[in-house]
Every structure is written in structure tokens, then in C-alpha cells.
Amino acid sequence: MAESTSEAQPRMASYNCAGGALVTVENFGSSVHVVGPEGESLDLPASPATQRNRYGEGSDAIVIEGREALLMQRGHEPLTCMR
């Protein structure tokens, strides 16, 4: 039997990112509230709506896989983070 690599995401999590940046994610299931490394707030819906690890709108998105998060924002390099 194959071992599952998926793990339930916590309601609130902090992620340490490259360069010492910190990203906080509050997970509501069908959407997330992200506080980015510069203190900016993003409210992102699941994309597509049935997803529970990909959230995005316009040029902003976050992908959460296990303990890793990839944050993509307009005008910034993608940021890989770990919790």
C-alpha cells in the first residue's frame, strides 16, 4: 500500500521563506488569508473552487503542498517557504 504524502493543512500556519521572509496563512478551506513578507494582505479563493491546496486570483497565488508553500505575487519573484 502506497504511503500518502498529503497532510491536512492547519487553520493557521507560519512559513519561513528564502532570505528570512515570513508568510502567514489562515486557511478557511475554500479560501486563504495570506500576510506576505512585506506585511501585505491577500484574500485568495481556491482555484479551481474544488481545490484545497491551490489558491489564486489575478496575478497572485499560493500553492500549499504538505509543509511547503509557493507564493507568487505580481512584481515579485516566486517565494518558496517551509513551515
PDB file with SEQRES, HELIX, SHEET and CRYST1 records, atoms N, CA, C and O in Angstrom:
SEQRES   1 A   83  MET ALA GLU SER THR SER GLU ALA GLN PRO ARG MET ALA          
SEQRES   2 A   83  SER TYR ASN CYS ALA GLY GLY ALA LEU VAL THR VAL GLU          
SEQRES   3 A   83  ASN PHE GLY SER SER VAL HIS VAL VAL GLY PRO GLU GLY          
SEQRES   4 A   83  GLU SER LEU ASP LEU PRO ALA SER PRO ALA THR GLN ARG          
SEQRES   5 A   83  ASN ARG TYR GLY GLU GLY SER ASP ALA ILE VAL ILE GLU          
SEQRES   6 A   83  GLY ARG GLU ALA LEU LEU MET GLN ARG GLY HIS GLU PRO          
SEQRES   7 A   83  LEU THR CYS MET ARG                                          
HELIX    1 AA1 ALA A   18  GLY A   20  5                                   3    
SHEET    1 AA1 9 MET A  12  CYS A  17  0                                        
SHEET    2 AA1 9 LEU A  22  ASN A  27 -1                                        
SHEET    3 AA1 9 SER A  31  VAL A  35 -1                                        
SHEET    4 AA1 9 SER A  41  PRO A  45 -1                                        
SHEET    5 AA1 9 ARG A  54  GLU A  57 -1                                        
SHEET    6 AA1 9 ASP A  60  GLU A  65 -1                                        
SHEET    7 AA1 9 GLU A  68  MET A  72 -1                                        
SHEET    8 AA1 9 LEU A  79  MET A  82 -1                                        
SHEET    9 AA1 9 MET A  12  CYS A  17 -1                                        
CRYST1    1.000    1.000    1.000  90.00  90.00  90.00 P 1           1          
ATOM      1  N   MET A   1       0.839  -1.174   0.000  1.00  0.00           N  
ATOM      2  CA  MET A   1       0.000   0.000   0.000  1.00  0.00           C  
ATOM      3  C   MET A   1       0.886   1.240   0.000  1.00  0.00           C  
ATOM      4  O   MET A   1       1.791   1.347   0.828  1.00  0.00           O  
ATOM      5  N   ALA A   2       0.645   2.171  -0.906  1.00  0.00           N  
ATOM      6  CA  ALA A   2       1.453   3.384  -1.013  1.00  0.00           C  
ATOM      7  C   ALA A   2       1.177   4.318   0.153  1.00  0.00           C  
ATOM      8  O   ALA A   2       0.042   4.454   0.611  1.00  0.00           O  
ATOM      9  N   GLU A   3       2.232   4.952   0.618  1.00  0.00           N  
ATOM     10  CA  GLU A   3       2.102   5.893   1.718  1.00  0.00           C  
ATOM     11  C   GLU A   3       1.617   7.236   1.182  1.00  0.00           C  
ATOM     12  O   GLU A   3       2.106   7.714   0.158  1.00  0.00           O  
ATOM     13  N   SER A   4       0.668   7.836   1.865  1.00  0.00           N  
ATOM     14  CA  SER A   4       0.110   9.120   1.433  1.00  0.00           C  
ATOM     15  C   SER A   4       1.050  10.249   1.814  1.00  0.00           C  
ATOM     16  O   SER A   4       1.571  10.282   2.929  1.00  0.00           O  
ATOM     17  N   THR A   5       1.267  11.181   0.880  1.00  0.00           N  
ATOM     18  CA  THR A   5       2.129  12.319   1.170  1.00  0.00           C  
ATOM     19  C   THR A   5       1.314  13.555   1.511  1.00  0.00           C  
ATOM     20  O   THR A   5       1.880  14.579   1.893  1.00  0.00           O  
ATOM     21  N   SER A   6      -0.008  13.477   1.379  1.00  0.00           N  
ATOM     22  CA  SER A   6      -0.827  14.646   1.691  1.00  0.00           C  
ATOM     23  C   SER A   6      -1.053  14.711   3.189  1.00  0.00           C  
ATOM     24  O   SER A   6      -1.181  13.687   3.861  1.00  0.00           O  
ATOM     25  N   GLU A   7      -1.099  15.918   3.696  1.00  0.00           N  
ATOM     26  CA  GLU A   7      -1.366  16.105   5.107  1.00  0.00           C  
ATOM     27  C   GLU A   7      -2.312  17.283   5.231  1.00  0.00           C  
ATOM     28  O   GLU A   7      -2.224  18.249   4.473  1.00  0.00           O  
ATOM     29  N   ALA A   8      -3.210  17.194   6.188  1.00  0.00           N  
ATOM     30  CA  ALA A   8      -4.186  18.270   6.376  1.00  0.00           C  
ATOM     31  C   ALA A   8      -3.457  19.563   6.726  1.00  0.00           C  
ATOM     32  O   ALA A   8      -2.520  19.571   7.524  1.00  0.00           O  
ATOM     33  N   GLN A   9      -3.899  20.634   6.125  1.00  0.00           N  
ATOM     34  CA  GLN A   9      -3.292  21.934   6.402  1.00  0.00           C  
ATOM     35  C   GLN A   9      -3.886  22.510   7.684  1.00  0.00           C  
ATOM     36  O   GLN A   9      -5.096  22.425   7.897  1.00  0.00           O  
ATOM     37  N   PRO A  10      -3.049  23.096   8.540  1.00  0.00           N  
ATOM     38  CA  PRO A  10      -3.573  23.710   9.757  1.00  0.00           C  
ATOM     39  C   PRO A  10      -4.377  24.961   9.433  1.00  0.00           C  
ATOM     40  O   PRO A  10      -4.191  25.563   8.376  1.00  0.00           O  
ATOM     41  N   ARG A  11      -5.258  25.350  10.325  1.00  0.00           N  
ATOM     42  CA  ARG A  11      -6.067  26.559  10.131  1.00  0.00           C  
ATOM     43  C   ARG A  11      -5.172  27.798  10.027  1.00  0.00           C  
ATOM     44  O   ARG A  11      -5.422  28.680   9.205  1.00  0.00           O  
ATOM     45  N   MET A  12      -4.127  27.860  10.864  1.00  0.00           N  
ATOM     46  CA  MET A  12      -3.204  28.998  10.854  1.00  0.00           C  
ATOM     47  C   MET A  12      -1.783  28.439  10.834  1.00  0.00           C  
ATOM     48  O   MET A  12      -1.438  27.568  11.633  1.00  0.00           O  
ATOM     49  N   ALA A  13      -0.965  28.948   9.916  1.00  0.00           N  
ATOM     50  CA  ALA A  13       0.412  28.462   9.819  1.00  0.00           C  
ATOM     51  C   ALA A  13       1.337  29.593   9.408  1.00  0.00           C  
ATOM     52  O   ALA A  13       0.959  30.485   8.649  1.00  0.00           O  
ATOM     53  N   SER A  14       2.563  29.538   9.928  1.00  0.00           N  
ATOM     54  CA  SER A  14       3.611  30.479   9.533  1.00  0.00           C  
ATOM     55  C   SER A  14       4.645  29.709   8.726  1.00  0.00           C  
ATOM     56  O   SER A  14       5.000  28.580   9.065  1.00  0.00           O  
ATOM     57  N   TYR A  15       5.120  30.329   7.661  1.00  0.00           N  
ATOM     58  CA  TYR A  15       6.086  29.716   6.764  1.00  0.00           C  
ATOM     59  C   TYR A  15       7.337  30.579   6.720  1.00  0.00           C  
ATOM     60  O   TYR A  15       7.252  31.792   6.526  1.00  0.00           O  
ATOM     61  N   ASN A  16       8.505  29.956   6.901  1.00  0.00           N  
ATOM     62  CA  ASN A  16       9.789  30.637   6.786  1.00  0.00           C  
ATOM     63  C   ASN A  16      10.252  30.512   5.344  1.00  0.00           C  
ATOM     64  O   ASN A  16      10.272  29.424   4.769  1.00  0.00           O  
ATOM     65  N   CYS A  17      10.626  31.655   4.774  1.00  0.00           N  
ATOM     66  CA  CYS A  17      10.942  31.706   3.352  1.00  0.00           C  
ATOM     67  C   CYS A  17      12.396  32.107   3.126  1.00  0.00           C  
ATOM     68  O   CYS A  17      13.103  32.506   4.051  1.00  0.00           O  
ATOM     69  N   ALA A  18      12.817  31.989   1.877  1.00  0.00           N  
ATOM     70  CA  ALA A  18      14.155  32.381   1.474  1.00  0.00           C  
ATOM     71  C   ALA A  18      14.434  33.819   1.898  1.00  0.00           C  
ATOM     72  O   ALA A  18      13.549  34.673   1.844  1.00  0.00           O  
ATOM     73  N   GLY A  19      15.658  34.078   2.316  1.00  0.00           N  
ATOM     74  CA  GLY A  19      16.046  35.429   2.692  1.00  0.00           C  
ATOM     75  C   GLY A  19      15.499  35.872   4.038  1.00  0.00           C  
ATOM     76  O   GLY A  19      15.559  37.057   4.366  1.00  0.00           O  
ATOM     77  N   GLY A  20      14.960  34.934   4.833  1.00  0.00           N  
ATOM     78  CA  GLY A  20      14.451  35.275   6.154  1.00  0.00           C  
ATOM     79  C   GLY A  20      13.045  35.837   6.171  1.00  0.00           C  
ATOM     80  O   GLY A  20      12.570  36.278   7.217  1.00  0.00           O  
ATOM     81  N   ALA A  21      12.370  35.831   5.031  1.00  0.00           N  
ATOM     82  CA  ALA A  21      10.997  36.350   4.963  1.00  0.00           C  
ATOM     83  C   ALA A  21      10.045  35.403   5.691  1.00  0.00           C  
ATOM     84  O   ALA A  21      10.326  34.213   5.831  1.00  0.00           O  
ATOM     85  N   LEU A  22       8.919  35.943   6.152  1.00  0.00           N  
ATOM     86  CA  LEU A  22       7.899  35.168   6.845  1.00  0.00           C  
ATOM     87  C   LEU A  22       6.557  35.398   6.166  1.00  0.00           C  
ATOM     88  O   LEU A  22       6.194  36.534   5.864  1.00  0.00           O  
ATOM     89  N   VAL A  23       5.824  34.320   5.927  1.00  0.00           N  
ATOM     90  CA  VAL A  23       4.484  34.378   5.342  1.00  0.00           C  
ATOM     91  C   VAL A  23       3.547  33.649   6.300  1.00  0.00           C  
ATOM     92  O   VAL A  23       3.860  32.554   6.769  1.00  0.00           O  
ATOM     93  N   THR A  24       2.394  34.259   6.592  1.00  0.00           N  
ATOM     94  CA  THR A  24       1.391  33.640   7.450  1.00  0.00           C  
ATOM     95  C   THR A  24       0.157  33.335   6.616  1.00  0.00           C  
ATOM     96  O   THR A  24      -0.288  34.166   5.824  1.00  0.00           O  
ATOM     97  N   VAL A  25      -0.395  32.131   6.801  1.00  0.00           N  
ATOM     98  CA  VAL A  25      -1.569  31.701   6.041  1.00  0.00           C  
ATOM     99  C   VAL A  25      -2.658  31.267   7.016  1.00  0.00           C  
ATOM    100  O   VAL A  25      -2.437  30.409   7.871  1.00  0.00           O  
ATOM    101  N   GLU A  26      -3.842  31.873   6.877  1.00  0.00           N  
ATOM    102  CA  GLU A  26      -5.020  31.417   7.600  1.00  0.00           C  
ATOM    103  C   GLU A  26      -5.888  30.701   6.578  1.00  0.00           C  
ATOM    104  O   GLU A  26      -6.338  31.303   5.604  1.00  0.00           O  
ATOM    105  N   ASN A  27      -6.122  29.409   6.806  1.00  0.00           N  
ATOM    106  CA  ASN A  27      -6.785  28.554   5.827  1.00  0.00           C  
ATOM    107  C   ASN A  27      -8.244  28.337   6.217  1.00  0.00           C  
ATOM    108  O   ASN A  27      -8.539  27.798   7.284  1.00  0.00           O  
ATOM    109  N   PHE A  28      -9.150  28.761   5.343  1.00  0.00           N  
ATOM    110  CA  PHE A  28     -10.587  28.592   5.559  1.00  0.00           C  
ATOM    111  C   PHE A  28     -11.153  27.446   4.721  1.00  0.00           C  
ATOM    112  O   PHE A  28     -12.366  27.237   4.700  1.00  0.00           O  
ATOM    113  N   GLY A  29     -10.284  26.702   4.032  1.00  0.00           N  
ATOM    114  CA  GLY A  29     -10.723  25.595   3.178  1.00  0.00           C  
ATOM    115  C   GLY A  29     -10.981  26.058   1.758  1.00  0.00           C  
ATOM    116  O   GLY A  29     -10.227  25.709   0.850  1.00  0.00           O  
ATOM    117  N   SER A  30     -12.035  26.839   1.548  1.00  0.00           N  
ATOM    118  CA  SER A  30     -12.357  27.315   0.199  1.00  0.00           C  
ATOM    119  C   SER A  30     -11.653  28.628  -0.135  1.00  0.00           C  
ATOM    120  O   SER A  30     -11.791  29.141  -1.246  1.00  0.00           O  
ATOM    121  N   SER A  31     -10.895  29.175   0.826  1.00  0.00           N  
ATOM    122  CA  SER A  31     -10.102  30.388   0.594  1.00  0.00           C  
ATOM    123  C   SER A  31      -9.024  30.472   1.665  1.00  0.00           C  
ATOM    124  O   SER A  31      -9.072  29.767   2.673  1.00  0.00           O  
ATOM    125  N   VAL A  32      -8.046  31.350   1.428  1.00  0.00           N  
ATOM    126  CA  VAL A  32      -6.999  31.602   2.417  1.00  0.00           C  
ATOM    127  C   VAL A  32      -6.798  33.099   2.565  1.00  0.00           C  
ATOM    128  O   VAL A  32      -7.034  33.869   1.633  1.00  0.00           O  
ATOM    129  N   HIS A  33      -6.359  33.499   3.752  1.00  0.00           N  
ATOM    130  CA  HIS A  33      -5.925  34.877   4.002  1.00  0.00           C  
ATOM    131  C   HIS A  33      -4.420  34.789   4.208  1.00  0.00           C  
ATOM    132  O   HIS A  33      -3.952  34.104   5.118  1.00  0.00           O  
ATOM    133  N   VAL A  34      -3.664  35.481   3.363  1.00  0.00           N  
ATOM    134  CA  VAL A  34      -2.206  35.432   3.396  1.00  0.00           C  
ATOM    135  C   VAL A  34      -1.677  36.794   3.820  1.00  0.00           C  
ATOM    136  O   VAL A  34      -2.103  37.824   3.296  1.00  0.00           O  
ATOM    137  N   VAL A  35      -0.745  36.797   4.771  1.00  0.00           N  
ATOM    138  CA  VAL A  35       0.007  38.007   5.090  1.00  0.00           C  
ATOM    139  C   VAL A  35       1.400  37.760   4.540  1.00  0.00           C  
ATOM    140  O   VAL A  35       2.130  36.892   5.017  1.00  0.00           O  
ATOM    141  N   GLY A  36       1.755  38.544   3.520  1.00  0.00           N  
ATOM    142  CA  GLY A  36       3.008  38.355   2.807  1.00  0.00           C  
ATOM    143  C   GLY A  36       4.212  38.889   3.550  1.00  0.00           C  
ATOM    144  O   GLY A  36       4.076  39.454   4.635  1.00  0.00           O  
ATOM    145  N   PRO A  37       5.400  38.712   2.970  1.00  0.00           N  
ATOM    146  CA  PRO A  37       6.648  39.076   3.634  1.00  0.00           C  
ATOM    147  C   PRO A  37       6.809  40.574   3.890  1.00  0.00           C  
ATOM    148  O   PRO A  37       7.615  40.967   4.733  1.00  0.00           O  
ATOM    149  N   GLU A  38       6.068  41.404   3.189  1.00  0.00           N  
ATOM    150  CA  GLU A  38       6.146  42.854   3.402  1.00  0.00           C  
ATOM    151  C   GLU A  38       4.936  43.359   4.175  1.00  0.00           C  
ATOM    152  O   GLU A  38       4.690  44.565   4.223  1.00  0.00           O  
ATOM    153  N   GLY A  39       4.169  42.437   4.787  1.00  0.00           N  
ATOM    154  CA  GLY A  39       3.006  42.812   5.576  1.00  0.00           C  
ATOM    155  C   GLY A  39       1.734  43.001   4.771  1.00  0.00           C  
ATOM    156  O   GLY A  39       0.700  43.374   5.324  1.00  0.00           O  
ATOM    157  N   GLU A  40       1.798  42.748   3.471  1.00  0.00           N  
ATOM    158  CA  GLU A  40       0.620  42.902   2.615  1.00  0.00           C  
ATOM    159  C   GLU A  40      -0.365  41.764   2.857  1.00  0.00           C  
ATOM    160  O   GLU A  40       0.041  40.629   3.103  1.00  0.00           O  
ATOM    161  N   SER A  41      -1.658  42.068   2.787  1.00  0.00           N  
ATOM    162  CA  SER A  41      -2.714  41.073   2.983  1.00  0.00           C  
ATOM    163  C   SER A  41      -3.321  40.675   1.648  1.00  0.00           C  
ATOM    164  O   SER A  41      -3.604  41.522   0.801  1.00  0.00           O  
ATOM    165  N   LEU A  42      -3.516  39.377   1.473  1.00  0.00           N  
ATOM    166  CA  LEU A  42      -4.154  38.838   0.273  1.00  0.00           C  
ATOM    167  C   LEU A  42      -5.249  37.875   0.701  1.00  0.00           C  
ATOM    168  O   LEU A  42      -5.016  37.010   1.545  1.00  0.00           O  
ATOM    169  N   ASP A  43      -6.429  38.010   0.136  1.00  0.00           N  
ATOM    170  CA  ASP A  43      -7.504  37.046   0.324  1.00  0.00           C  
ATOM    171  C   ASP A  43      -7.677  36.329  -1.007  1.00  0.00           C  
ATOM    172  O   ASP A  43      -8.081  36.936  -1.998  1.00  0.00           O  
ATOM    173  N   LEU A  44      -7.369  35.038  -1.025  1.00  0.00           N  
ATOM    174  CA  LEU A  44      -7.348  34.279  -2.271  1.00  0.00           C  
ATOM    175  C   LEU A  44      -8.323  33.110  -2.215  1.00  0.00           C  
ATOM    176  O   LEU A  44      -8.296  32.325  -1.267  1.00  0.00           O  
ATOM    177  N   PRO A  45      -9.186  32.988  -3.225  1.00  0.00           N  
ATOM    178  CA  PRO A  45     -10.111  31.849  -3.286  1.00  0.00           C  
ATOM    179  C   PRO A  45      -9.402  30.607  -3.826  1.00  0.00           C  
ATOM    180  O   PRO A  45      -8.380  30.709  -4.503  1.00  0.00           O  
ATOM    181  N   ALA A  46      -9.961  29.433  -3.515  1.00  0.00           N  
ATOM    182  CA  ALA A  46      -9.453  28.195  -4.100  1.00  0.00           C  
ATOM    183  C   ALA A  46      -9.574  28.302  -5.621  1.00  0.00           C  
ATOM    184  O   ALA A  46     -10.544  28.857  -6.139  1.00  0.00           O  
ATOM    185  N   SER A  47      -8.568  27.759  -6.335  1.00  0.00           N  
ATOM    186  CA  SER A  47      -8.563  27.889  -7.784  1.00  0.00           C  
ATOM    187  C   SER A  47      -8.080  26.584  -8.416  1.00  0.00           C  
ATOM    188  O   SER A  47      -6.879  26.313  -8.396  1.00  0.00           O  
ATOM    189  N   PRO A  48      -8.987  25.758  -8.983  1.00  0.00           N  
ATOM    190  CA  PRO A  48     -10.431  25.949  -9.086  1.00  0.00           C  
ATOM    191  C   PRO A  48     -11.106  25.779  -7.722  1.00  0.00           C  
ATOM    192  O   PRO A  48     -10.466  25.401  -6.741  1.00  0.00           O  
ATOM    193  N   ALA A  49     -12.391  26.061  -7.681  1.00  0.00           N  
ATOM    194  CA  ALA A  49     -13.132  26.125  -6.419  1.00  0.00           C  
ATOM    195  C   ALA A  49     -13.076  24.841  -5.599  1.00  0.00           C  
ATOM    196  O   ALA A  49     -13.239  24.886  -4.380  1.00  0.00           O  
ATOM    197  N   THR A  50     -12.849  23.703  -6.241  1.00  0.00           N  
ATOM    198  CA  THR A  50     -12.802  22.428  -5.514  1.00  0.00           C  
ATOM    199  C   THR A  50     -11.429  22.122  -4.925  1.00  0.00           C  
ATOM    200  O   THR A  50     -11.287  21.151  -4.183  1.00  0.00           O  
ATOM    201  N   GLN A  51     -10.420  22.925  -5.237  1.00  0.00           N  
ATOM    202  CA  GLN A  51      -9.059  22.709  -4.745  1.00  0.00           C  
ATOM    203  C   GLN A  51      -8.941  23.052  -3.269  1.00  0.00           C  
ATOM    204  O   GLN A  51      -9.685  23.891  -2.763  1.00  0.00           O  
ATOM    205  N   ARG A  52      -8.006  22.404  -2.576  1.00  0.00           N  
ATOM    206  CA  ARG A  52      -7.713  22.745  -1.190  1.00  0.00           C  
ATOM    207  C   ARG A  52      -6.217  22.944  -0.975  1.00  0.00           C  
ATOM    208  O   ARG A  52      -5.737  22.951   0.159  1.00  0.00           O  
ATOM    209  N   ASN A  53      -5.476  23.107  -2.095  1.00  0.00           N  
ATOM    210  CA  ASN A  53      -4.051  23.411  -1.969  1.00  0.00           C  
ATOM    211  C   ASN A  53      -3.582  24.481  -2.951  1.00  0.00           C  
ATOM    212  O   ASN A  53      -2.434  24.919  -2.881  1.00  0.00           O  
ATOM    213  N   ARG A  54      -4.455  24.906  -3.865  1.00  0.00           N  
ATOM    214  CA  ARG A  54      -4.111  25.983  -4.809  1.00  0.00           C  
ATOM    215  C   ARG A  54      -5.128  27.100  -4.657  1.00  0.00           C  
ATOM    216  O   ARG A  54      -6.337  26.886  -4.742  1.00  0.00           O  
ATOM    217  N   TYR A  55      -4.607  28.293  -4.430  1.00  0.00           N  
ATOM    218  CA  TYR A  55      -5.460  29.461  -4.225  1.00  0.00           C  
ATOM    219  C   TYR A  55      -4.899  30.591  -5.067  1.00  0.00           C  
ATOM    220  O   TYR A  55      -3.683  30.767  -5.137  1.00  0.00           O  
ATOM    221  N   GLY A  56      -5.771  31.359  -5.708  1.00  0.00           N  
ATOM    222  CA  GLY A  56      -5.252  32.448  -6.507  1.00  0.00           C  
ATOM    223  C   GLY A  56      -6.335  33.305  -7.102  1.00  0.00           C  
ATOM    224  O   GLY A  56      -7.492  32.905  -7.232  1.00  0.00           O  
ATOM    225  N   GLU A  57      -5.910  34.518  -7.463  1.00  0.00           N  
ATOM    226  CA  GLU A  57      -6.796  35.473  -8.115  1.00  0.00           C  
ATOM    227  C   GLU A  57      -5.916  36.497  -8.807  1.00  0.00           C  
ATOM    228  O   GLU A  57      -4.974  37.023  -8.213  1.00  0.00           O  
ATOM    229  N   GLY A  58      -6.227  36.777 -10.064  1.00  0.00           N  
ATOM    230  CA  GLY A  58      -5.411  37.729 -10.814  1.00  0.00           C  
ATOM    231  C   GLY A  58      -3.979  37.229 -10.912  1.00  0.00           C  
ATOM    232  O   GLY A  58      -3.739  36.095 -11.326  1.00  0.00           O  
ATOM    233  N   SER A  59      -3.024  38.078 -10.531  1.00  0.00           N  
ATOM    234  CA  SER A  59      -1.599  37.731 -10.619  1.00  0.00           C  
ATOM    235  C   SER A  59      -1.032  37.176  -9.322  1.00  0.00           C  
ATOM    236  O   SER A  59       0.175  36.948  -9.232  1.00  0.00           O  
ATOM    237  N   ASP A  60      -1.873  36.952  -8.313  1.00  0.00           N  
ATOM    238  CA  ASP A  60      -1.408  36.466  -7.018  1.00  0.00           C  
ATOM    239  C   ASP A  60      -1.892  35.039  -6.792  1.00  0.00           C  
ATOM    240  O   ASP A  60      -3.040  34.712  -7.095  1.00  0.00           O  
ATOM    241  N   ALA A  61      -1.014  34.190  -6.258  1.00  0.00           N  
ATOM    242  CA  ALA A  61      -1.395  32.801  -5.994  1.00  0.00           C  
ATOM    243  C   ALA A  61      -0.498  32.207  -4.924  1.00  0.00           C  
ATOM    244  O   ALA A  61       0.625  32.663  -4.706  1.00  0.00           O  
ATOM    245  N   ILE A  62      -1.015  31.180  -4.262  1.00  0.00           N  
ATOM    246  CA  ILE A  62      -0.209  30.386  -3.337  1.00  0.00           C  
ATOM    247  C   ILE A  62      -0.580  28.924  -3.549  1.00  0.00           C  
ATOM    248  O   ILE A  62      -1.753  28.579  -3.695  1.00  0.00           O  
ATOM    249  N   VAL A  63       0.442  28.073  -3.561  1.00  0.00           N  
ATOM    250  CA  VAL A  63       0.259  26.628  -3.670  1.00  0.00           C  
ATOM    251  C   VAL A  63       0.845  26.026  -2.402  1.00  0.00           C  
ATOM    252  O   VAL A  63       2.010  26.259  -2.081  1.00  0.00           O  
ATOM    253  N   ILE A  64       0.039  25.252  -1.683  1.00  0.00           N  
ATOM    254  CA  ILE A  64       0.468  24.651  -0.422  1.00  0.00           C  
ATOM    255  C   ILE A  64       0.488  23.142  -0.604  1.00  0.00           C  
ATOM    256  O   ILE A  64      -0.540  22.529  -0.894  1.00  0.00           O  
ATOM    257  N   GLU A  65       1.660  22.546  -0.433  1.00  0.00           N  
ATOM    258  CA  GLU A  65       1.836  21.090  -0.561  1.00  0.00           C  
ATOM    259  C   GLU A  65       2.564  20.604   0.680  1.00  0.00           C  
ATOM    260  O   GLU A  65       3.753  20.871   0.849  1.00  0.00           O  
ATOM    261  N   GLY A  66       1.858  19.891   1.548  1.00  0.00           N  
ATOM    262  CA  GLY A  66       2.490  19.399   2.770  1.00  0.00           C  
ATOM    263  C   GLY A  66       2.979  20.563   3.616  1.00  0.00           C  
ATOM    264  O   GLY A  66       2.189  21.417   4.017  1.00  0.00           O  
ATOM    265  N   ARG A  67       4.285  20.599   3.892  1.00  0.00           N  
ATOM    266  CA  ARG A  67       4.867  21.656   4.724  1.00  0.00           C  
ATOM    267  C   ARG A  67       5.460  22.792   3.886  1.00  0.00           C  
ATOM    268  O   ARG A  67       6.080  23.702   4.438  1.00  0.00           O  
ATOM    269  N   GLU A  68       5.281  22.752   2.578  1.00  0.00           N  
ATOM    270  CA  GLU A  68       5.866  23.750   1.678  1.00  0.00           C  
ATOM    271  C   GLU A  68       4.784  24.625   1.057  1.00  0.00           C  
ATOM    272  O   GLU A  68       3.698  24.153   0.722  1.00  0.00           O  
ATOM    273  N   ALA A  69       5.101  25.903   0.909  1.00  0.00           N  
ATOM    274  CA  ALA A  69       4.204  26.842   0.233  1.00  0.00           C  
ATOM    275  C   ALA A  69       5.001  27.616  -0.808  1.00  0.00           C  
ATOM    276  O   ALA A  69       6.144  28.003  -0.565  1.00  0.00           O  
ATOM    277  N   LEU A  70       4.396  27.837  -1.958  1.00  0.00           N  
ATOM    278  CA  LEU A  70       4.990  28.644  -3.016  1.00  0.00           C  
ATOM    279  C   LEU A  70       4.085  29.848  -3.220  1.00  0.00           C  
ATOM    280  O   LEU A  70       2.940  29.702  -3.646  1.00  0.00           O  
ATOM    281  N   LEU A  71       4.596  31.043  -2.917  1.00  0.00           N  
ATOM    282  CA  LEU A  71       3.835  32.282  -3.039  1.00  0.00           C  
ATOM    283  C   LEU A  71       4.277  33.019  -4.294  1.00  0.00           C  
ATOM    284  O   LEU A  71       5.465  33.269  -4.496  1.00  0.00           O  
ATOM    285  N   MET A  72       3.310  33.363  -5.132  1.00  0.00           N  
ATOM    286  CA  MET A  72       3.579  34.109  -6.358  1.00  0.00           C  
ATOM    287  C   MET A  72       2.760  35.391  -6.330  1.00  0.00           C  
ATOM    288  O   MET A  72       1.536  35.356  -6.206  1.00  0.00           O  
ATOM    289  N   GLN A  73       3.459  36.541  -6.450  1.00  0.00           N  
ATOM    290  CA  GLN A  73       2.797  37.840  -6.433  1.00  0.00           C  
ATOM    291  C   GLN A  73       3.297  38.682  -7.595  1.00  0.00           C  
ATOM    292  O   GLN A  73       4.462  38.610  -7.987  1.00  0.00           O  
ATOM    293  N   ARG A  74       2.389  39.478  -8.133  1.00  0.00           N  
ATOM    294  CA  ARG A  74       2.752  40.383  -9.224  1.00  0.00           C  
ATOM    295  C   ARG A  74       3.928  41.272  -8.786  1.00  0.00           C  
ATOM    296  O   ARG A  74       3.909  41.853  -7.701  1.00  0.00           O  
ATOM    297  N   GLY A  75       4.936  41.364  -9.639  1.00  0.00           N  
ATOM    298  CA  GLY A  75       6.076  42.238  -9.380  1.00  0.00           C  
ATOM    299  C   GLY A  75       7.130  41.663  -8.451  1.00  0.00           C  
ATOM    300  O   GLY A  75       8.096  42.350  -8.119  1.00  0.00           O  
ATOM    301  N   HIS A  76       6.962  40.392  -8.017  1.00  0.00           N  
ATOM    302  CA  HIS A  76       7.923  39.756  -7.114  1.00  0.00           C  
ATOM    303  C   HIS A  76       8.332  38.401  -7.674  1.00  0.00           C  
ATOM    304  O   HIS A  76       7.568  37.761  -8.396  1.00  0.00           O  
ATOM    305  N   GLU A  77       9.536  37.973  -7.337  1.00  0.00           N  
ATOM    306  CA  GLU A  77       9.967  36.620  -7.675  1.00  0.00           C  
ATOM    307  C   GLU A  77       9.143  35.633  -6.855  1.00  0.00           C  
ATOM    308  O   GLU A  77       8.770  35.951  -5.726  1.00  0.00           O  
ATOM    309  N   PRO A  78       8.845  34.437  -7.389  1.00  0.00           N  
ATOM    310  CA  PRO A  78       8.159  33.419  -6.583  1.00  0.00           C  
ATOM    311  C   PRO A  78       8.973  33.117  -5.324  1.00  0.00           C  
ATOM    312  O   PRO A  78      10.204  33.108  -5.356  1.00  0.00           O  
ATOM    313  N   LEU A  79       8.280  32.873  -4.232  1.00  0.00           N  
ATOM    314  CA  LEU A  79       8.914  32.687  -2.936  1.00  0.00           C  
ATOM    315  C   LEU A  79       8.564  31.299  -2.406  1.00  0.00           C  
ATOM    316  O   LEU A  79       7.390  30.987  -2.203  1.00  0.00           O  
ATOM    317  N   THR A  80       9.587  30.463  -2.181  1.00  0.00           N  
ATOM    318  CA  THR A  80       9.386  29.128  -1.625  1.00  0.00           C  
ATOM    319  C   THR A  80       9.570  29.194  -0.120  1.00  0.00           C  
ATOM    320  O   THR A  80      10.558  29.738   0.371  1.00  0.00           O  
ATOM    321  N   CYS A  81       8.604  28.632   0.616  1.00  0.00           N  
ATOM    322  CA  CYS A  81       8.593  28.733   2.071  1.00  0.00           C  
ATOM    323  C   CYS A  81       8.299  27.369   2.693  1.00  0.00           C  
ATOM    324  O   CYS A  81       7.670  26.519   2.064  1.00  0.00           O  
ATOM    325  N   MET A  82       8.755  27.164   3.930  1.00  0.00           N  
ATOM    326  CA  MET A  82       8.530  25.916   4.666  1.00  0.00           C  
ATOM    327  C   MET A  82       7.976  26.231   6.050  1.00  0.00           C  
ATOM    328  O   MET A  82       8.344  27.230   6.669  1.00  0.00           O  
ATOM    329  N   ARG A  83       7.072  25.348   6.534  1.00  0.00           N  
ATOM    330  CA  ARG A  83       6.596  25.505   7.923  1.00  0.00           C  
ATOM    331  C   ARG A  83       7.182  24.414   8.773  1.00  0.00           C  
ATOM    332  O   ARG A  83       6.915  24.355   9.973  1.00  0.00           O  
TER     333      ARG A  83                                                      
END                                                                             
